[in-house]
Amino acid sequence: MAFFPRDEGYTISLWLSTLLFGMHAVLFFVFLTTYIPACCRRDVHRRPVNFYLIFTAFALFVNGAVSNFVGLQRTVHGIWGQTEMSPADWFNKTDVTSGYIESTSWFLQVVLGDSFLSYRCWVIYGKRRWLLLISGLCVLATFCMGVMLQWEFSRPHADAVNLERTSDLYRWEAPMILISVILNVSLTSAIAWKIWWQYRQLGRAAQRREARYLHIMWLIVESGMVVAVAQLLVLVLGAIHNSGYQIVDHAVPPLIGIAFTGIILRVQKISSEDSFYTTSSDRPPLSTVVIGATSDGDDSSSRNQYLSLDRKSRQPQGEFRPMSLSDSSRSRDTQQGHELTILH
């Protein structure tokens, strides 16, 4: 069942995927001009280098660029570059190098997105090995299904078209997409629940100060759901042989790039804001424990003070000093007495 010819579907998909890739390119440029310079700074605000995030951002962009440019070459050649058959018939052929490269870049982008989401969930849940093992097995299963799908594409089938080989391709493509969708929804829900739960544990003043973390939660939820819905559409439209399959299929790689590059940028922004409070010159070093004291009395000299202790030697690092505004607002929402905060 198709609503328009495949050549028209490829033309529309090229326009949409190019538009989305342009948005991905803008986000990647912002990543290059913010995250990388922050890692190269030589002052107290220098960010630790996270090579996995850097690799993921570069891999998503490069793979998305390959997918988009090969799709452009395939569309131009199918419509204007060949004269042996009609464009619609040519796009139905599977034994074409550009089609094979497109399919490979598509499944690699899915694997990269699933891997990054697994990494984020692993970090948020305290780097528990069992969580990484479960999600890693799902990513490995997706990768294996994708490899088998590429093997089907690479098999020589003279004059074969997609509709004649739908059952051969779909038996690998369907489980690959299904596993990816389940993993996306599960990890997205787990990350959102963890952020929401931690937010609920904070006091009211701390909630106002830490409300920016809710923006990360909603970004992750919306991004993960958008990718999952797009993959579900690919699954359904491919099953009913709808020509809209090509449009959504080509939109998935740039959507994955936009979603997860945006998450990297948002996390980087939040980390930069936190580092401002924890590395300024009037704050204790990261290797200290801060003990805050509050009082209900009228003596202002005994209110809102703290003493920093070295974590290794357990010796005081100085006299009682006035707490900063962020510390005092946090202390008002904790129980009266002593508050223990480890800045590390």
N, C-alpha and C positions, 0 to 999 in steps of 0.2 A: 504494500500500500504506500503510495507516494503522492504528494501534493504538487510537486514540481520536478523537472528533470534534474539529474545529478549534476550537470554542468552549472545550472543556476544555483544549486545548493552549494557547490564548491565556491562559486563567486561570492555568495553571501557570507559563507564561512570565512573566506579570506578577508573580507572587509571587517567582520566582527573580530576575528583573531588579531588582525593588525592594530585595530583600535585598542583592544585590551593589552596587547604587548607594548604599545606606546605608554599606557598607564604604568605597566610594570617597569619600563625603562626609566620613567620619572622617579619611581620609588627607589630603584637601584641607584640612580644618580644621587639621591638624597642620602642613601646608605653610604656611598663612597665619600661624601663630603661631610658626614657627621660621625659615623662610627669609626672609620679608619683614622681620621685625625685625632679623635679622642684617645685611641690606643697608642698614638705616637707622641703624646704630650709627655713632658719631662717634669711636671710639677705634681702637686699633691692630688690634683683632679684627674690624673691619668687613669684610664680604664684598663683593667686586666684584659689581655688578648684572649678572646674565645675563638680558637681556630675553627671549631665546628660551625659556629654561626657564620663566620666569614666564608668557609667552604660552601655551606648551604646556599648562602645568598648568591655567590658567584655561579655555582652549579645550576641553580634555578634560572638565572638570567641567561647563561650560555646555552643551556638546553632549550629554553624557551625561544631564544633567537634562532637556533637551528631549526626548530619546528616551524617557526613562522616563515623563515626565508625559503625553506624547502617547499612549504605549502604554496608560497608565492610562485616559485619556479614551476611547480607542478601545474598550477592553475594556468599560468601564462602559456606553458608548452601545450597543455591539453586543448586550449581554445585557439591559439594562434600558431603554435610551433609545429604541429603535425597535421598531415592531410590524408592519412590512410583511412581514417574513420571519423565519425562524428564525435564532438567533444563528450557527449553523454556516454557513448560506448567506450571511449578511451578512459574516462574516469572510473568505469566499471572494472577495468583490468587490475589485477593484483600483482602480476609479475612485472612490476615497474620499480626501478631502484628508488625513485623519489617516494613512492608509497611505502616502501619498506623502511626508509629512513624516518619518515613521518611517524609510522607506527612505533618504531623503536624509541624515538624521542618522547612520544606520548606516554608510554608505560614507564620510562625512566623518570619523567616528571612526577608521575603518580607515586613512584617509590620514594623519590626525594621528599615529597610532601608528607607522606606517611612517616618517614624516618624522622623528620623534624618535629612532627606532632608527638611522636613517641618520646623524643628527647625532652621536649618541654614538660610532658607529663612526668617523666622520670625525675627531672630536676625539682618540680613543684612538690612531689611526694617524697622528698628527702633522699633521692637516689637509691631507692630500694631495688635490689637486683631482680627480685621475682617479677616486678612490674616491667622492667626492661626485657626480661626473658619472654614474657607473654606477648608483648607488643612486637618484640623482635621476631618471634616466630611468625606472626601475622604478616609482617613486612617481608620476611623471607618467602612465605607462601605466595604473596603478591608478585614478588620478583620471579619466582619459578614459573608461575602461570604466564607472566609476560614473556619470559624466554621461550616457552612453548608456543605462544602466539606468534612470536617472530619466526620460529621454526616453520610454522604453518605457512606464513607469508613467503618464506624463502623457498619453499618447495616448488619445483618447476611444474606449472600447469599451463600448457599452451592454450591460448584463447579462453582461459577461464575468467569468469567474472565474479564479483562479490556475491551476487545472488545465488550462483551455482555452488558456492563454497561457504555459504552462511553457516551451515551446521558444523563444518570443520573449524571455522574460526570462532564461532560463538561458544563452543564447548570449552575454550580456554579463556576467551574474553569475559564471558559472563561471571565465572567464579572469581576472576581477578578483580573485576569491578565490585562485586558483591563483598569480598573480603575487605577491600579498601573502604567501602562505604561503612561497613560495620565498625571497622577500626576508627574511622574518622568520628563517627557519632559517639562511640564509647569513650574515646580519649577526650573529645571535646566536652562531654558531659562530666567526666571525672575532673578535668581541670577547672571547669566552672564551679563545680560543687566545692572543691578545695579552697578556691579563692573566696567564695561566698562564706564558707564556714569560718575561715580565718578572720574575715572581715567582721563577722558577728561576735567574735571573741574579744574584739577591741572595745574600749570605752567610747563614750559618745564623742569626746574631743578628739580622740585618736581616729575615730571613724571619719570625722570631718577632715582630718589631716591626711588620712590614708585612702580617702574616697577615690583617688585616681586609680587605685588598683582595680576598682570595679570597671573602669573603662577598658582595662586589659581583658577582664573576664568577658565583657560583651563583645570586644573585638575578636577574641578567640572563638566565642560561640558563633557569632555571625559568619566569620571566615570559614570555620569548619563546616557549618551547615550549608553555606553557599557551595563549597566544593563537593560535599556529599550529595546535594540536590542535583548539581550538574552531572555527576557521575551516574546517579539514578536515572536521569533523563537519557543519557547515552545508553544505558542498559535497556530501558523500555523501548525507546525509538528504534534501537537496533533489532529488538525482538520482533517488532511489528513491521519491519522493513520500511520505515518511514524515512523520507529523504531529509527530514529535519535532523536526523542522526548526524549527518556530516557537519551541520552548523554547530551543534552542541559539542560534538567530538573535538572540533578544532578550537573551541573556546576553553576547554578544560586546562591545557598547559598554561596559558597566560593567567587564568583565574587562580591556579595554584601558586604561581609566582607572585601575583598581587597579594593574595591572602597571607602567605607566610613571610614575605618580605615586609609587609605592613606590621605583622606581629613582632618581627625582629626590631624594627624601628621604634615601636611603641615600648617594648621592654627596655631598649637602650635609653630612651628618654626618661623613663621612670628611674632606671639605675643611675643616670646622671643627676637627677634631682636628689636622690638619696645620698649620693656621694658628696654633694654639697654640704649636707648637714653632718656627715660623719667624718669629713676630712678637713674642715676649716681649721684655721690656726687656733681658735679659742676653744676647741673641743679636745677631749682626751684622745690619745692614740687608739688604734683599732685593737691593740693587745690589752686593753684595760677593761675592768668591770666598773660600771657607774652605779653607785648607790645613792638614790635620791631620797631626800627627807622632806616631808611636808608637815605643816603645823597649822592649827586653827587659832593660835594665839595672835596677839596684836604686835608682838615683837617682830618687826620686819627683818631684823638681822638673822633670825633663826628660821625664816621661811624660805622655801624654794632654794635649797642649797644641796650640793652634792660633793662627794669625795671620791676620787678615782684611785683604784688599787691596781697594781700590776698583777696580771693573771699568773705569771710564773713565780715571782718572788713573794707575792701576796703582801707587799709593803705599800704604804700610802705614797702617792705621787705628789702630794702637796696639801695645802690647807683647804678647808671648805671654801668653795667658790660659788658665786651666784649661778643658778641654772639659767640656761637660755630659754627663750620664749617657747620653743618647741618642747623642751623638757618639762617646763612648768605646766603647760596645757595638758601634757600627757599625764602628769602626776595627779592633777585634779580629778581625773576619772578613775584612778586606781584607789585601792583601799588605803586608809590612813595608816601611816607607818613607813616602811621602807620599800622601795621599788628596786628591783635588780634587773639590769639590762646589760646584755653582753653585746658590744658593738663589734661584731666580727662576722 
